[in-house]
Amino acid sequence: MSITTQKKEQYEIVNKKCAGIDVHRDFVNVTVVIENEEKEIFTSYQVFATTKDSLLQMRDWLLSYGCTIAGMESTGKYWYPVYFALEEHMQVNVYNAKNMRNMPGKKTDKIDSEWIAKVTRHALIRPSFIPEPRIRDARLFARERKSLVKERSSVRQRILGILDSAGIKLSSVISDVFGVSGRILLEEMIKRRKLTPEYVKNRVYGSLKDKVNDIMAAVDGYLRETHITLLKILIKHEKSLTESIEKIEKLLTEFLIDSDQSRAVLARVITIPGFSERSGTLLLAEVGFDLKAFPTNKQFCSWLGLAPGIKESAGKNVSGKIQVRQRYLRALLIEIALASTRLKGTYVRAKYWILKGRIGAKKAVVAIAHYLAKAVYRAIYEEKVFVELTEAYSSMRQMRTDFKMLDKIKQRQGLDSMVAYLNQNPENEPNS
C-alpha cells in the first residue's frame, strides 16, 4: 500500500472507498483508492488471475479495505466473471469502453486501473445499465436464438444458391420456399420423384394452386446427384436449427413469462403495433420488467441507440450522431418497426409514409422504431396500454388540409383566411 500526499482535487469526491479494475482475458489489474477521516488518500495495486478462485481472492482483498464500489470497462465478455464475483458484496459500475478511451497520459495496465478508479471515485462517467440476474439469464436465451436465426438464414441462402445453380427457380414463384408448400416440393425433388401438375396442385396451399404451371416450369432444371447430396445435408441442418430455435423460444417463454405480473406487462407490450407474443418476449428478455434505471423515455431511447444526442455549440443546439449502445435491442425494434409499417389503417403506417418522403426510407424506419420505443417505455414503466391514433390522426390531417386551403384563399384574395372561408362557405358559419 502506498500513501498519496493530499492534493486539491479538481472534481467532487463521490466515493471515498473505491476500486478500478482493468479487465483482460487471463488477468485483472486492480487499484484501490481509500480516503480516511483525516482526508489522507491510500492506494494499493495488485494483479489477479481470472479463475474463479483468484477472483474470490480479489473480492476478499477489496472487502478487507472496506471497498464499497468498484468500476471496470465492459471489455468483451471478460467482465462477466468479475461482475459475478463482486455483485453481491458491493456496487459494481460497468462503463462503456467507448466512454473510457480518452484516458490522459501514458497507457499501461496499472495506469488504466488507476484511471478507472479515478472515474469511479469522482463519478465522471455514468455506468451502463446492468439488469438483474434473471434478465441476464433471459438475455442468454434471446441472444443465442438470434445467433441460430442468423445461422439458419445463411443455410437457407446456400440452399437457394444450389437450386439456382441447378436451374431451379422455385424462389421466383414461391415467396417462402421454406414454408409448408415449399418444403413439400423440396422433399419431393431431393427424393428424385417426378412431379406432375396433379400432384403439385394437391400438395400446395392457398394462391399457389393457381400457379401450378409456373411451379412446374420452375422445378424443371438440371438437378444432378451432387446437388441432391448437398441439398439433403443442408436441409437436414436447416431443420435442426429450426427445431433448436423453437425449443429456445419455448424455454424463454416458460422462464420469463412465469407470473401474473410478467404476463400483464407482456399483454400491454403486444398492444403496440408490430409486436407479437414472440417479439414482446424477446424485448422483455433484453430490458426486463423494471425501467427505473431510465427516469425518462428520452434516456431509454438514447440507451437503445434510437435518439441522436444534442450538442450545444456557440449557443446553438446541434443534433449529433446516434450512438448505438444496445445493438441487439435496437435491431429487434428496427425489425418490429418494419413490420408495423405494413399494418394498413394505422397511425404508424401513415407516419412512416410521410417521413419516408421527407427523410428517406432508412431514417423513417429508425424514427418509427423511436416512436415504438417510447410506447414500450410507457407500457413497462408507466403501465399504460397503447392507444391507436388512427381516428385522431385522420382528424389532424384533415385540419391541416383545411388550414392549407385557408392560406391559399388568403393569398388569392388578400383577406383574412377565416373571413374569406366563411364568406365562401356560409353553411359552415357557427350557429348557422
VOGU-3710 file (C-alpha; in Angstrom, 3 decimals, decimal comma):
1> msittqkkeq> 0,000/0,000/0,000  1,166/3,486/-0,756  0,144/6,825/0,712  -0,509/9,691/-1,661  0,104/13,205/-0,419  -3,052/15,216/-0,151  -3,709/17,454/-3,127  -6,589/19,671/-4,026  -8,689/17,612/-6,379  -10,457/19,119/-9,352
11> yeivnkkcag> -13,655/17,088/-9,108  -16,077/16,342/-6,321  -15,353/13,165/-4,396  -18,381/10,887/-4,597  -16,953/7,544/-3,461  -14,230/7,579/-0,773  -13,593/3,812/-0,813  -13,485/2,502/-4,353  -11,532/0,372/-6,808  -10,709/0,431/-10,508
21> idvhrdfvnv> -10,419/-2,898/-12,344  -8,714/-3,207/-15,725  -10,064/-6,457/-17,172  -8,206/-8,782/-19,539  -8,839/-12,347/-20,637  -6,374/-14,044/-18,272  -5,830/-11,426/-15,553  -7,204/-8,241/-13,973  -5,316/-5,208/-12,704  -6,896/-3,727/-9,581
31> tvvieneeke> -6,209/-0,375/-7,926  -7,863/0,506/-4,612  -8,253/4,146/-3,554  -9,238/4,828/0,074  -9,678/8,183/1,804  -9,665/8,152/5,615  -11,266/10,594/8,045  -8,109/12,754/8,036  -8,550/13,037/4,237  -5,374/11,056/3,607
41> iftsyqvfat> -5,551/9,062/0,383  -4,273/5,462/0,390  -3,752/3,492/-2,824  -2,935/-0,162/-3,374  -2,377/-2,146/-6,558  -2,459/-5,869/-7,291  -2,869/-8,299/-10,205  -5,205/-11,327/-10,063  -5,911/-14,188/-12,444  -9,407/-14,580/-13,881
51> tkdsllqmrd> -10,074/-18,056/-12,469  -12,941/-18,310/-10,010  -10,651/-18,937/-7,014  -8,443/-15,958/-7,871  -11,432/-13,660/-8,399  -12,769/-14,625/-4,972  -9,371/-13,716/-3,519  -9,682/-10,346/-5,279  -13,127/-9,894/-3,740  -11,840/-10,622/-0,219
61> wllsygctia> -8,883/-8,297/-0,804  -11,216/-5,442/-1,783  -13,501/-6,076/1,175  -10,514/-6,027/3,544  -10,042/-2,361/2,611  -13,719/-1,617/3,132  -14,234/-1,022/-0,570  -17,893/-0,260/-1,286  -17,833/0,276/-5,045  -15,743/-0,986/-7,961
71> gmestgkywy> -15,610/0,178/-11,565  -14,492/-1,573/-14,749  -14,822/-1,440/-18,529  -17,203/-3,667/-20,457  -14,347/-5,495/-22,193  -15,892/-8,109/-24,500  -17,336/-10,864/-22,323  -14,358/-10,981/-19,953  -16,005/-8,656/-17,440  -18,864/-11,068/-16,674
81> pvyfaleehm> -16,995/-13,379/-14,234  -15,532/-10,355/-12,424  -19,012/-8,864/-12,085  -20,446/-12,166/-10,815  -17,748/-12,388/-8,129  -18,473/-8,894/-6,780  -22,149/-8,061/-7,394  -23,480/-9,497/-4,114  -20,865/-7,732/-1,972  -20,536/-4,212/-3,386
91> qvnvynaknm> -21,790/-1,860/-6,051  -20,191/-2,614/-9,412  -20,143/0,050/-12,139  -19,589/-1,177/-15,670  -18,537/1,586/-18,055  -18,931/1,622/-21,810  -15,467/1,184/-23,324  -16,140/3,996/-25,828  -16,502/6,471/-22,970  -13,176/5,374/-21,441
101> rnmpgkktdk> -10,964/5,837/-24,493  -9,730/9,345/-23,883  -7,532/8,455/-20,931  -4,823/11,090/-20,367  -1,091/10,298/-20,115  0,939/7,157/-20,753  -1,058/3,967/-21,102  -0,181/0,862/-19,040  -2,335/-1,741/-17,315  -1,638/-0,210/-13,910
111> idsewiakvt> -2,396/3,311/-15,136  -5,583/2,025/-16,749  -6,801/0,639/-13,414  -5,870/3,901/-11,675  -7,834/5,877/-14,263  -10,886/3,645/-13,802  -10,582/4,092/-10,032  -10,492/7,875/-10,554  -13,567/7,744/-12,766  -15,375/5,747/-10,076
121> rhalirpsfi> -14,126/7,957/-7,238  -15,456/11,129/-8,860  -18,384/9,556/-10,783  -17,109/11,054/-14,037  -18,980/8,620/-16,286  -22,490/7,240/-15,947  -22,321/3,429/-15,674  -24,068/1,105/-18,071  -27,415/-0,453/-17,228  -26,903/-3,980/-15,890
131> peprirdarl> -30,176/-5,865/-15,364  -30,927/-8,314/-12,584  -29,611/-11,920/-12,833  -32,946/-13,274/-14,093  -32,954/-10,888/-17,054  -29,283/-11,586/-17,767  -30,155/-15,291/-17,990  -33,068/-14,481/-20,296  -30,674/-12,496/-22,486  -28,560/-15,604/-22,947
141> farerkslvk> -31,595/-17,417/-24,357  -32,600/-14,485/-26,578  -29,134/-13,837/-27,988  -28,421/-17,493/-28,638  -31,706/-17,615/-30,531  -30,590/-14,623/-32,591  -27,321/-16,393/-33,443  -29,203/-19,517/-34,507  -31,626/-17,464/-36,641  -28,667/-15,817/-38,360
151> erssvrqril> -27,051/-19,199/-38,968  -30,329/-20,588/-40,335  -30,635/-17,659/-42,731  -27,147/-18,432/-44,025  -28,032/-22,118/-44,550  -31,241/-21,163/-46,375  -29,329/-18,843/-48,689  -26,925/-21,686/-49,525  -29,876/-23,982/-50,299  -31,356/-21,381/-52,641
161> gildsagikl> -27,923/-20,910/-54,226  -27,663/-24,632/-55,014  -31,166/-24,597/-56,528  -30,242/-21,605/-58,692  -27,047/-23,331/-59,839  -29,191/-26,292/-60,906  -31,531/-24,033/-62,880  -34,423/-24,479/-60,444  -36,168/-21,117/-59,973  -38,538/-22,106/-57,190
171> ssvisdvfgv> -37,887/-18,877/-55,232  -39,188/-16,861/-58,212  -42,629/-18,466/-57,892  -42,925/-19,182/-54,156  -42,240/-16,251/-51,843  -41,290/-18,529/-48,938  -39,515/-21,651/-50,182  -39,225/-22,852/-46,576  -42,937/-22,612/-45,896  -45,224/-25,655/-45,888
181> sgrilleemi> -45,712/-25,819/-49,681  -42,079/-25,070/-50,480  -40,765/-27,751/-48,116  -43,066/-30,376/-49,647  -41,719/-29,626/-53,132  -38,107/-29,623/-51,910  -38,554/-33,002/-50,224  -40,026/-34,498/-53,379  -37,249/-33,128/-55,582  -34,417/-34,500/-53,446
191> krrkltpeyv> -36,192/-37,887/-53,439  -35,902/-37,815/-57,235  -39,630/-38,121/-57,680  -41,218/-36,905/-60,888  -43,517/-34,008/-60,128  -46,797/-33,838/-62,008  -49,290/-30,940/-62,231  -51,903/-33,035/-60,418  -49,523/-33,882/-57,586  -48,354/-30,276/-57,212
201> knrvygslkd> -51,910/-28,928/-57,153  -52,891/-31,397/-54,413  -49,852/-30,651/-52,215  -49,572/-26,849/-52,339  -51,785/-24,409/-50,447  -53,554/-21,096/-50,933  -52,884/-18,988/-54,017  -50,152/-21,396/-55,151  -52,875/-23,704/-56,525  -53,341/-21,114/-59,281
211> kvndimaavd> -49,617/-21,175/-60,117  -49,193/-24,856/-60,911  -47,895/-24,229/-64,442  -45,381/-21,666/-63,150  -44,228/-24,105/-60,452  -43,777/-26,912/-62,984  -41,627/-24,644/-65,151  -39,593/-23,511/-62,112  -38,739/-27,053/-60,907  -37,681/-28,248/-64,380
221> gylrethitl> -33,914/-27,807/-64,055  -30,624/-29,691/-64,183  -30,605/-31,280/-60,738  -27,603/-33,638/-60,557  -26,582/-36,119/-57,866  -24,100/-33,632/-56,384  -26,907/-31,102/-55,931  -29,109/-33,731/-54,312  -26,409/-34,771/-51,823  -25,685/-31,207/-50,753
231> lkilikheks> -29,389/-30,350/-50,505  -30,016/-33,337/-48,230  -27,225/-32,256/-45,880  -28,250/-28,586/-45,796  -31,995/-29,225/-45,457  -31,319/-31,551/-42,526  -29,139/-28,852/-40,946  -31,836/-26,221/-41,532  -34,466/-28,416/-39,861  -32,209/-28,968/-36,858
241> ltesiekiek> -31,651/-25,216/-36,475  -35,391/-24,545/-36,736  -36,095/-27,113/-34,006  -33,429/-25,538/-31,768  -34,867/-22,058/-32,316  -38,383/-23,217/-31,450  -37,093/-25,001/-28,339  -35,245/-21,895/-27,129  -38,345/-19,747/-27,729  -40,419/-22,154/-25,645
251> llteflidsd> -37,827/-22,253/-22,838  -37,536/-18,460/-22,856  -41,305/-18,004/-22,549  -41,535/-20,514/-19,700  -38,550/-18,938/-17,938  -39,509/-15,286/-18,329  -43,314/-15,106/-18,548  -43,953/-17,051/-15,359  -46,188/-14,819/-13,247  -49,318/-12,681/-13,435
261> qsravlarvi> -47,147/-9,553/-13,321  -44,937/-10,601/-16,222  -47,976/-11,687/-18,257  -49,606/-8,296/-17,595  -46,514/-6,459/-18,857  -46,378/-8,648/-21,968  -50,094/-8,050/-22,582  -49,509/-4,281/-22,581  -46,466/-4,545/-24,848  -48,221/-6,589/-27,540
271> tipgfsersg> -50,895/-3,892/-27,890  -48,198/-1,814/-29,622  -48,318/-2,123/-33,449  -45,886/-4,658/-34,875  -45,428/-6,606/-31,633  -46,347/-10,274/-31,252  -46,014/-12,515/-28,212  -42,662/-13,739/-29,510  -41,191/-10,303/-30,235  -42,626/-8,940/-26,976
281> tlllaevgfd> -40,954/-11,753/-25,031  -37,639/-11,134/-26,809  -37,870/-7,443/-25,923  -38,596/-8,135/-22,253  -35,638/-10,524/-22,209  -33,415/-7,538/-23,018  -34,963/-4,726/-20,943  -36,663/-6,611/-18,121  -39,790/-5,564/-16,258  -38,337/-2,573/-14,420
291> lkafptnkqf> -37,059/0,528/-16,218  -36,302/2,581/-13,100  -32,743/2,993/-14,356  -34,221/5,312/-17,010  -36,183/8,168/-15,379  -37,405/9,439/-18,781  -38,247/7,888/-22,124  -35,555/10,111/-23,700  -32,863/8,355/-21,674  -34,368/4,987/-22,563
301> cswlglapgi> -34,387/5,778/-26,293  -30,845/7,112/-26,103  -29,697/3,859/-24,459  -31,359/1,912/-27,258  -29,478/3,932/-29,872  -32,641/5,376/-31,385  -32,204/9,049/-30,474  -29,408/11,384/-31,616  -27,539/13,311/-28,957  -27,929/17,078/-28,711
311> kesagknvsg> -24,751/19,132/-28,610  -24,609/22,813/-27,805  -22,056/24,964/-29,606  -21,907/28,763/-29,665  -25,329/28,926/-28,070  -26,898/26,676/-30,712  -28,247/23,174/-30,277  -26,901/20,780/-32,891  -28,190/17,272/-33,400  -25,362/14,777/-33,025
321> kiqvrqrylr> -24,893/11,240/-34,313  -26,806/8,308/-32,893  -24,654/6,204/-30,573  -25,577/2,527/-30,685  -25,233/1,119/-27,161  -27,716/-1,741/-27,348  -27,315/-3,322/-30,775  -29,428/-6,418/-30,031  -32,475/-4,500/-28,859  -32,037/-1,794/-31,481
331> allieialas> -32,026/-4,405/-34,245  -35,149/-6,010/-32,753  -37,029/-2,698/-32,631  -35,991/-1,867/-36,206  -37,370/-5,247/-37,300  -40,626/-4,634/-35,413  -40,852/-1,127/-36,886  -40,624/-2,579/-40,402  -43,431/-4,996/-39,552  -45,590/-2,183/-38,145
341> trlkgtyvra> -45,310/-0,142/-41,358  -47,167/-2,922/-43,204  -50,239/-2,655/-40,954  -52,936/-0,916/-43,001  -55,121/1,758/-41,472  -52,720/2,607/-38,625  -51,085/5,802/-37,495  -47,652/4,149/-37,640  -48,035/3,271/-41,307  -49,298/6,768/-42,187
351> kywilkgrig> -46,462/8,378/-40,224  -43,879/6,161/-41,951  -45,001/7,123/-45,453  -44,987/10,823/-44,583  -41,478/10,548/-43,107  -40,240/8,390/-45,982  -40,992/11,133/-48,481  -39,271/13,696/-46,278  -36,141/11,948/-44,931  -35,864/8,644/-46,821
361> akkavvaiah> -36,804/5,049/-46,001  -33,913/4,162/-43,635  -34,270/7,214/-41,393  -38,051/6,857/-41,454  -37,811/3,291/-40,100  -35,496/4,475/-37,310  -37,981/7,240/-36,485  -40,793/4,673/-36,262  -38,621/2,471/-34,038  -38,060/5,532/-31,825
371> ylakavyrai> -41,835/6,054/-31,640  -42,380/2,393/-30,713  -39,607/2,565/-28,085  -41,445/5,394/-26,336  -44,604/3,295/-26,414  -42,640/0,395/-24,881  -41,412/2,690/-22,102  -44,972/3,775/-21,327  -46,172/0,172/-21,362  -43,492/-1,053/-18,933
381> yeekvfvelt> -42,604/1,918/-16,747  -45,910/3,809/-16,752  -48,113/0,691/-17,106  -50,110/2,224/-19,958  -51,828/0,340/-22,763  -51,129/1,579/-26,299  -53,991/3,563/-27,838  -54,266/3,592/-31,611  -54,322/7,141/-33,005  -55,902/6,375/-36,371
391> eayssmrqmr> -59,063/8,476/-35,952  -57,340/11,312/-34,139  -54,568/11,400/-36,713  -57,108/11,417/-39,511  -58,762/14,447/-37,943  -55,412/16,189/-37,538  -54,568/15,621/-41,178  -57,983/16,964/-42,197  -57,409/20,023/-40,014  -54,027/20,573/-41,626
401> tdfkmldkik> -55,610/20,267/-45,065  -58,277/22,833/-44,113  -55,700/25,348/-42,894  -53,692/24,947/-46,102  -56,851/25,704/-48,063  -57,493/28,775/-45,920  -53,974/30,025/-46,548  -54,471/29,649/-50,288  -57,691/31,685/-50,102  -55,848/34,364/-48,155
411> qrqgldsmva> -53,084/34,532/-50,717  -55,516/34,765/-53,606  -57,929/37,333/-52,147  -55,725/39,143/-49,633  -58,380/38,691/-46,969  -58,350/37,170/-43,528  -58,402/33,407/-44,040  -61,291/32,597/-41,749  -63,437/35,517/-43,003  -62,823/34,519/-46,599
421> ylnqnpenep> -63,575/30,900/-45,820  -66,852/31,744/-44,099  -67,850/34,141/-46,861  -67,389/31,373/-49,427  -68,973/28,715/-47,191  -71,777/30,405/-45,138  -73,145/26,977/-44,188  -70,009/26,446/-42,028  -70,570/29,658/-40,030  -71,086/28,981/-36,303
431> ns> -74,712/28,759/-35,146  -75,984/28,973/-38,698
//
